[in-house]
Amino acid sequence: MTLRLKQIRLTNWKCYPSQNITFNLHPDRKIQIIFGNNGHGKTSLMTAILWCLYGVDIVSKETLKTYFYRGKDDSSSVEEKEMRVELNFTRNEKNYFISRTAKLKDNGSTSYPSVEEALFYEDGTMRSNSREYIEALLPKSIRDFFCFDGLKIEQYTQITQTKEAKEAIEKVLGIPELRNLRDDTEKALQELENRFNKAEGTSQALKDKRKQLRELEGDLDLQKGQLKNAKDEEKNAIIIHQDAQEKAAHIESLREKLEEIHNLEKKRIGLQTQLDNLQKSIDSWLKKASIPLLINFVQEMADDLQVTSLKSTYKTNSTAILQAILDDKSCLCGRCLDKNSRDFILQQIAELESLEVDNATRIEKDQIRIDLQGIMRDNAKFSNYSQLLLQRDRLEEEIEEINQHIRQLKQENTGIDQDSVRQIWRKVGESGKNVEMIQERIERLQKEIEIKEKQLENLRKEVEILASENQTTLMLSNQVKMARGLKNATNELIEWHIDNSQKMINQVTSDRYLQVTNKPEEYRGVEITPEYTLGIRTITGKLLNPDVLSAGEKEALAFAFITGLNQITDTCVPLIMDTPFGHLDKEHQKNIINSLPNLNSQVIILATDRDLPDPLLHLLRPHSTDIFKIHRLAADEDASVIEVMESY
């Protein structure tokens, strides 16, 4: 069911004096690319396609004369010039040929164009009413969904806001045909009702019952309409209530942050007190820090004085022993000292006495030694100095972390005051009550409708019994019953089809959008309302209006919607994209390029080298059949020609 464009022929159209483009249609490769610099004729090619299909709705008669090719070799002596655009489409082995011609007649200093009705051929057979056949093949109302300008693609996010766009979308979905069927069944039912009312032999009792029946049906239709409106109101009211709840939840989270700030400030005060006390201990320690910081030196001095004291004691004892030997005049062995031995002992005593300090000095050094040893014993209480410094550093780091957290929380709470809190909670309450009131009204209407439907069923049975008394009224009663059943079935079919179509649009558009957006982790998908307006549902459940999106995201959304709508139709039509990627960031460009081969339809891309640089072109080559290039003719700078660069 895929419709594909096979050939384009241009004669005297804009910058194309004579041009024939034939696309190589491949079952798997569906992309054709036409490169051209700005001003060389890309947009003119797209306009030619639309003009051939829809005529003056695309180019007015007043403007059309500027579309005739007037090149270097154009002869002003020609009284009449002919311009023609021809298109060849194919679908399911059927060929469709569409041609539109315009003539420009010169009348002295003035010229005026005349446009002929388009010609439409189906498998070589000319169809008399070409407009109807073109409309059936490619409805004019959906042209924005198969032929679009990338420079204006951002506007497509708003395209569904108009009544015309809604009608176009519903036409793509086949909804008008179903509504026409419903209208036909309603007309048939009304005609049968009128015939039933005028039938001869109708009893007064039957007339009275039918009158009650019509009145009850009228009341029931009114209440069903009220119920539908109430359900629509409920949807809108729920959206408003949910939005208010989200804002309230946000404010509550901010209020929780305010409480967190308060707790953090309390904690900071406690830590600051600890830090101040610790600093006092460190300052006190530093006042006595001269000795502890030199504790190793003090230890060495104490050790030296200890050795000196021991040596002094040793010297004193040795001198006393040697003096006793001299006084005794005999050796320890009992032998008398000779002169040599005596001289040696005297020499040793002299040497020992020469090394010995006076007694006062020795006592002073002993006292210093004792004092230093006392300092060493007291030094134990200063050994935790490094731990104090470490504790201080940890406290300072923790306080700084708390300060940073407090600054961040205060920044997030900017603009929140008690008035805004009260207003949002008031709105939550009011919107919640409104939802409850609407739901109560819906419940009441449903019960009343249920009661009336039972009454209606009983009345119809009574009417059928009364109608069976007469052959004519019995036949008309049965016909009315059948027509009513057909009407109800048609209404159910329409509701089901609309609901199913919207679900399909949502699903396909959402899938496509998540493929092409550069923030797929932030979104659940696209939501399309019953009025076909677009919104983005975030991962948190919030529905974003396209107005708040970046330019790249808007273009991605428009692309997703256009291609999604194209894919769910019974007939996929060609997508002709003029300059589609020039204003997108690189990530969006790459995502869209990668999604194109997944489309069911033929894709014709009109692009500059900047729109489609080599890295992106490399991604498309495996899925392309033709790559064309628009050149200016050397002999005529106003004329362009399209030539094949690559074909696969």
Residue pairs with C-beta under 8 A, 6 or more apart in sequence:
1 91
1 92
1 570
1 571
1 572
2 91
2 571
2 572
2 600
2 601
2 602
3 89
3 90
3 91
3 137
3 138
3 571
3 572
3 573
3 574
3 601
3 602
4 23
4 25
4 30
4 89
4 90
4 91
4 574
4 602
5 23
5 49
5 87
5 88
5 89
5 574
5 576
5 602
5 604
6 22
6 23
6 25
6 88
6 89
6 90
6 95
7 20
7 21
7 22
7 23
7 86
7 87
7 88
8 19
8 20
8 21
8 45
8 48
8 49
8 85
8 86
8 87
8 88
9 19
9 20
9 21
9 84
9 85
9 86
9 87
10 16
10 18
10 19
10 20
10 45
10 48
10 84
10 85
11 17
11 18
11 82
11 83
11 84
11 85
12 18
12 68
12 69
12 81
12 82
12 83
12 84
13 19
13 44
13 48
13 67
13 69
13 83
13 84
13 85
14 41
14 44
14 47
14 48
14 67
14 69
15 40
15 41
15 44
15 69
15 638
15 639
15 640
16 41
16 44
16 45
16 48
16 69
16 639
16 640
16 641
16 642
17 69
17 71
17 636
17 639
19 640
19 641
19 642
21 34
21 628
21 642
23 32
23 602
23 604
23 625
23 626
24 32
24 625
24 626
24 647
24 648
25 90
25 602
25 625
26 625
26 648
29 622
29 623
29 624
29 625
29 648
30 597
30 599
30 601
30 602
30 603
30 623
30 625
31 596
31 597
31 602
31 603
31 604
31 605
31 620
31 623
31 624
31 625
32 602
32 603
32 604
32 605
32 624
32 625
32 626
32 627
32 628
33 604
33 605
33 607
33 612
33 617
33 620
33 624
33 626
33 627
33 628
34 42
34 45
34 604
34 605
34 606
34 607
34 627
34 628
34 629
34 630
34 642
35 607
35 608
35 609
35 612
35 627
35 628
35 629
35 630
35 645
36 42
36 606
36 607
36 608
36 629
36 630
36 640
36 642
37 608
37 609
37 630
38 608
40 630
40 631
40 632
40 640
41 630
41 640
41 642
42 578
42 579
42 606
42 607
42 608
42 630
43 149
43 578
43 606
45 606
45 642
46 147
46 149
46 576
46 578
46 606
47 58
47 59
48 85
49 85
49 87
49 147
49 576
50 58
50 143
50 147
51 58
51 59
51 67
51 85
51 100
52 85
52 86
52 87
52 98
52 99
52 100
52 118
53 87
53 98
53 100
53 118
53 134
53 138
53 140
53 143
54 134
54 140
54 143
55 100
55 115
55 117
55 118
56 64
56 115
57 140
59 67
61 113
61 115
64 102
64 113
64 115
65 104
65 111
65 112
65 113
67 83
67 102
68 81
68 83
68 102
68 104
68 113
69 83
69 639
70 638
71 636
71 638
71 639
72 635
72 636
72 637
72 638
72 639
73 635
73 636
76 106
78 106
79 105
79 106
80 103
80 104
80 105
80 106
81 103
81 104
81 106
82 101
82 102
82 103
82 104
83 101
83 102
83 103
83 104
84 99
84 100
84 101
84 102
85 99
85 100
86 97
86 98
86 99
87 97
87 98
87 99
88 95
88 96
88 97
88 98
89 95
89 96
89 97
89 98
89 137
90 96
91 571
94 122
94 123
95 121
95 122
95 123
95 124
96 120
96 121
96 122
96 133
96 137
97 119
97 120
97 121
97 124
98 118
98 119
98 120
98 121
98 130
98 134
99 118
99 119
100 115
100 116
100 117
100 118
100 119
101 115
101 116
102 113
102 114
102 115
102 116
103 113
103 114
103 116
104 111
104 112
104 113
105 111
105 112
105 113
105 114
117 130
117 131
118 130
118 131
118 134
119 126
119 130
120 126
120 127
120 130
120 133
120 134
121 127
122 133
127 133
134 140
138 146
138 573
139 168
139 171
139 172
141 164
141 167
141 168
141 171
142 168
142 169
142 171
142 172
142 573
144 156
144 159
144 165
144 168
144 562
145 168
145 169
145 172
145 562
145 565
145 566
146 566
146 573
146 574
146 575
146 576
147 575
147 576
148 156
148 562
148 576
148 577
148 578
149 578
149 579
150 555
150 577
150 578
150 579
150 580
150 581
150 582
150 583
150 611
151 578
151 579
151 582
151 583
153 554
153 555
153 558
153 559
153 580
154 551
154 554
154 555
154 558
154 583
155 558
156 558
156 561
156 562
157 534
157 546
157 549
157 554
157 557
157 558
157 561
158 546
159 165
159 558
160 166
160 169
160 528
160 531
160 532
160 533
160 534
160 561
161 533
165 532
166 531
166 532
167 176
169 532
169 565
170 176
172 565
172 569
173 497
173 498
173 501
173 568
173 569
174 497
174 570
175 494
175 497
175 498
175 501
178 490
178 493
178 494
178 497
179 494
181 490
182 487
182 490
182 491
182 494
185 483
185 486
185 487
185 490
186 487
188 483
188 486
189 480
189 483
189 484
189 486
189 487
192 476
192 479
192 480
192 483
193 214
193 480
195 476
196 202
196 210
196 473
196 476
196 477
196 480
197 207
197 210
199 470
199 472
199 473
199 476
200 472
201 470
201 472
201 473
202 470
202 473
203 466
203 469
203 470
205 466
206 463
206 466
206 467
206 469
206 473
209 459
209 462
209 463
209 466
210 463
212 459
213 456
213 459
213 460
213 463
216 452
216 455
216 456
216 459
217 456
219 452
220 449
220 452
220 453
220 456
223 445
223 448
223 449
223 452
224 449
226 445
227 442
227 445
227 446
227 449
230 438
230 441
230 442
230 445
231 442
232 530
233 438
234 435
234 438
234 439
234 442
237 431
237 434
237 435
237 438
238 435
239 543
240 431
240 434
241 428
241 431
241 432
241 434
241 435
242 541
244 424
244 427
244 428
244 431
245 428
246 541
246 542
247 424
247 427
248 424
248 425
248 428
251 416
251 420
251 421
251 424
251 425
254 412
254 413
254 416
255 416
255 421
257 409
257 412
257 413
258 409
258 413
260 409
261 406
261 409
261 410
261 413
264 402
264 405
264 406
264 409
265 406
267 402
268 399
268 402
268 403
268 406
271 395
271 398
271 399
271 402
272 399
274 395
275 392
275 395
275 396
275 399
278 388
278 391
278 392
278 395
279 392
281 388
282 385
282 388
282 389
282 392
285 292
285 382
285 385
285 388
288 382
289 385
291 298
291 375
291 379
292 379
292 382
292 385
295 376
295 379
295 382
298 372
298 375
298 376
298 379
299 376
301 368
301 372
302 369
302 372
302 373
302 376
305 365
305 366
305 368
305 369
305 372
306 369
308 365
309 362
309 365
309 366
309 369
312 356
312 357
312 362
315 352
315 355
315 356
316 356
318 348
318 352
319 349
319 352
319 353
319 356
322 345
322 348
322 349
322 352
323 349
325 331
325 332
325 337
325 345
326 337
326 342
326 345
326 346
326 349
329 336
329 337
330 336
330 337
331 337
331 341
337 345
357 365
460 481
463 477
464 477
464 481
466 473
467 473
467 474
467 476
467 477
468 474
468 477
498 530
501 568
502 528
502 530
504 568
505 528
505 561
505 564
505 565
505 568
506 525
506 526
506 527
506 528
508 564
508 567
508 568
509 525
509 526
509 528
509 560
509 561
509 564
509 565
510 524
510 525
510 526
510 560
511 525
511 564
512 559
512 560
512 563
512 564
512 595
513 523
513 525
513 526
513 536
513 556
513 557
513 560
514 520
514 523
514 525
515 560
515 591
515 594
515 595
515 598
516 556
516 559
516 560
516 588
516 591
516 592
516 595
517 523
517 553
517 556
517 557
517 588
517 591
518 552
518 553
518 556
518 585
518 587
518 588
518 591
519 553
521 539
522 538
522 539
523 536
523 537
523 538
523 539
524 537
524 538
524 539
524 541
525 536
525 537
526 534
526 535
526 536
526 537
526 557
526 560
526 561
527 534
527 535
527 536
527 537
527 543
528 534
528 535
528 561
529 535
534 546
534 557
534 561
535 543
535 544
535 545
535 546
536 543
536 544
536 546
536 549
536 553
536 557
537 543
537 544
538 544
546 554
546 557
549 557
551 583
552 583
552 584
552 585
552 588
553 588
555 583
555 584
555 588
556 584
556 588
556 591
556 592
559 580
559 592
562 575
563 575
563 595
563 599
566 572
566 573
566 575
566 599
566 601
567 599
567 600
567 601
572 599
572 600
572 601
573 601
574 601
574 602
574 603
574 604
575 599
575 601
575 602
575 603
575 604
576 604
576 606
577 603
577 604
577 605
577 606
578 606
579 606
579 607
579 608
579 611
580 592
580 605
580 607
580 611
581 589
581 592
581 593
581 607
581 611
581 612
581 616
582 608
582 610
582 611
584 592
589 616
590 616
590 619
593 616
593 619
593 620
594 619
596 603
596 620
596 623
597 620
597 623
605 612
605 620
612 620
621 627
621 646
621 648
624 646
624 648
625 647
625 648
626 644
626 646
626 647
626 648
627 644
627 645
627 646
627 647
628 642
628 643
628 644
628 645
629 642
629 643
629 645
630 640
630 641
630 642
631 640
631 641
631 642
631 643
632 639
632 640
633 639
633 640
633 641
